[in-house]
Amino acid sequence: MTRAHELEKARLLRQAESLIEEMLDWQEATDRPNLTQIEDKILELRQRFGQELAREVIEAQEKKQPVPGPKCRQCGQEMSYKGQKEVTPQTWLDKVRFERGYYYCKRCKAGFFPPR
């Protein structure tokens, strides 16, 4: 297992532990919750953890598959790297915010966040 893998795993385990603590605190603080309240809380925590897992996997992909000097889809000119930019796409897990490398074509004024 690589050092990056170990760090990623440790961070996700801390996140999971934090959500479990939040659920247990809610359970102690909520007097006689009904089934709907319990399901709502569990679904909220599951959604947040799912977003965190998705963010982690998406960010890891850029590290594995950097895109050096991609060509513009419109004109074919090499695009310029403009650094890391925040992006918040809508996924099946809700919106997931993370940073990606951003590329820009001066000629077409078009940009994208790889991988496509």
C-alpha positions as CSV (number, residue, x, y, z in Angstrom):
1,M,0.0,0.0,0.0
2,T,1.4,3.4,-1.0
3,R,1.9,6.3,1.4
4,A,-0.8,8.3,-0.5
5,H,-3.2,5.4,-0.1
6,E,-2.5,5.2,3.6
7,L,-3.1,8.9,4.0
8,E,-6.3,8.8,2.0
9,K,-7.6,5.9,4.0
10,A,-6.8,7.5,7.3
11,R,-8.6,10.7,6.3
12,L,-11.7,8.8,5.1
13,L,-11.7,6.8,8.3
14,R,-11.6,10.0,10.4
15,Q,-14.5,11.4,8.3
16,A,-16.5,8.2,8.9
17,E,-15.7,8.2,12.6
18,S,-16.8,11.9,12.8
19,L,-20.1,11.0,11.1
20,I,-20.7,8.0,13.4
21,E,-20.0,10.3,16.4
22,E,-22.5,12.8,15.0
23,M,-25.1,10.0,14.7
24,L,-24.6,8.7,18.2
25,D,-24.8,12.3,19.6
26,W,-28.0,12.8,17.7
27,Q,-29.4,9.5,19.0
28,E,-28.6,10.5,22.6
29,A,-30.1,14.0,22.2
30,T,-33.2,13.0,20.3
31,D,-36.0,11.7,22.6
32,R,-37.9,8.8,21.1
33,P,-37.3,9.5,17.4
34,N,-39.7,7.9,15.0
35,L,-38.7,5.8,12.0
36,T,-38.8,8.8,9.6
37,Q,-36.6,10.9,11.8
38,I,-34.1,8.0,12.1
39,E,-34.1,7.4,8.3
40,D,-33.7,11.1,7.6
41,K,-30.6,11.4,9.8
42,I,-29.1,8.2,8.4
43,L,-29.7,9.4,4.8
44,E,-28.2,12.8,5.5
45,L,-25.0,11.2,7.0
46,R,-24.8,8.7,4.2
47,Q,-25.1,11.5,1.6
48,R,-22.3,13.5,3.2
49,F,-20.0,10.5,3.4
50,G,-20.8,9.6,-0.2
51,Q,-19.9,13.1,-1.3
52,E,-16.6,12.8,0.5
53,L,-15.8,9.5,-1.1
54,A,-16.7,10.9,-4.6
55,R,-14.5,14.0,-4.0
56,E,-11.6,11.8,-2.9
57,V,-11.8,9.5,-5.9
58,I,-12.3,12.4,-8.4
59,E,-9.3,14.3,-7.0
60,A,-7.2,11.1,-7.0
61,Q,-7.9,10.6,-10.7
62,E,-6.3,13.9,-11.7
63,K,-3.1,12.9,-9.8
64,K,-3.1,9.6,-11.7
65,Q,-4.1,11.0,-15.1
66,P,-2.7,14.5,-15.5
67,V,-3.5,16.1,-18.9
68,P,-0.5,17.9,-20.3
69,G,-1.2,20.5,-22.9
70,P,-4.6,19.2,-24.2
71,K,-5.8,20.3,-27.6
72,C,-8.9,22.6,-27.8
73,R,-11.9,20.7,-29.1
74,Q,-12.9,23.7,-31.3
75,C,-9.7,24.8,-32.9
76,G,-7.1,22.2,-32.1
77,Q,-4.7,24.7,-30.5
78,E,-2.9,23.6,-27.4
79,M,-4.6,24.8,-24.3
80,S,-2.8,26.6,-21.4
81,Y,-2.8,25.4,-17.9
82,K,-4.3,28.0,-15.6
83,G,-3.8,26.2,-12.2
84,Q,-6.2,24.7,-9.8
85,K,-9.8,26.0,-9.8
86,E,-12.7,25.0,-7.7
87,V,-15.5,23.2,-9.5
88,T,-18.8,21.9,-8.1
89,P,-20.5,19.5,-10.5
90,Q,-23.9,17.9,-9.8
91,T,-23.5,14.2,-9.3
92,W,-25.9,11.4,-8.4
93,L,-24.7,12.0,-4.8
94,D,-25.6,15.7,-5.0
95,K,-23.1,18.5,-5.6
96,V,-19.5,17.7,-4.9
97,R,-16.9,20.5,-4.5
98,F,-13.3,19.9,-5.3
99,E,-10.3,21.5,-7.1
100,R,-9.2,20.5,-10.6
101,G,-6.5,21.6,-13.0
102,Y,-8.1,24.1,-15.4
103,Y,-7.1,24.6,-19.0
104,Y,-8.0,27.5,-21.3
105,C,-7.8,28.2,-25.0
106,K,-6.9,31.9,-25.7
107,R,-8.2,31.7,-29.3
108,C,-11.7,30.2,-28.6
109,K,-12.0,31.5,-25.0
110,A,-13.0,28.0,-24.0
111,G,-11.9,26.1,-20.9
112,F,-12.3,22.7,-19.3
113,F,-11.5,20.6,-16.3
114,P,-10.0,17.2,-17.3
115,P,-10.4,14.3,-17.4
116,R,-13.4,14.6,-19.6
